[in-house]
């Protein structure tokens, strides 16, 4: 049986390029021509490797999560001291959201939210991303329960944190400064943790 012709492009690199296009232009405004140009592949190759535009978009969301979010959440879950772990997480995520060569905002908080009403699959992806964040942050706060204020339970603190991260991303999209975003993170930390003795 003859072997299929090997792909002439790197899948990860292609996802990197597609991600940046979606991040800059949004799902609706990104055309197949935009994608094939930046990924340097033709339409048949795009369809064969990734499926249609929506399936490619959802794969870029997963790629974004694995590249930018998961490593920072893992580091947070491994922290020994919750206050500093949270502050470092917000510093690191703010750098992703507002600094560097990427557009402002978060692909999950901004792009998925923008387009979730048009597609059941995109809506499900957004719901899964939120549930995943809530679950990870709940585990974090359960591990460090003694550092939380008595009035706040871990699942509540987790939902608040997910909402704060998404809110920071939205504010970044609207032009908020890095200092403003960091202050929001710092205020959240002060709100949920017991006072330092």
Helices and strands as residue ranges (DSSP letters): H 11-25, H 32-39, H 43-50, H 53-64, I 65-69, H 70-77, H 82-98, I 107-112, H 113-115, G 116-118, H 120-143, G 145-147, H 154-173, H 178-192
